[in-house]
Amino acid sequence: MDLRELLLGKLPEVLDDAQKENKIHNLLSSMRREGLIDRFGPRAHARWRLVKSGSAVETNKES
């Protein structure tokens, strides 16, 4: 399952699609700045990795 799909299903229904996308973008950006996740690959098809104690666990993120 795509990370974006997973997060979209967890957000409240009161948010419209644009608000949900913005919230996901902000969440991923914040986690990256805090060093919790790392993006790799081309920007349009980036994949996110969860960073743990110097190692990384890979997760999907497309678009």
C-alpha positions, 0 to 999 in steps of 0.5 A: 500500500502506498503511504499516501493512500494509508494516510488519506484513509486515516484523515477525518472526512470533514477535510476536502481532498486538497486539505488532506493532501496539504496535511500529508505534505506538511506531515512528511515535510515536518518528519523529514526536517526532524530527521525521522524520514528520508526521501530518495529517488526522483521527486515525482516518484520519491520513496520515503524511508523511516530513519532509525538509529543510523539505519533506514526502513523503506516505505512507499510514497508516490506522486 
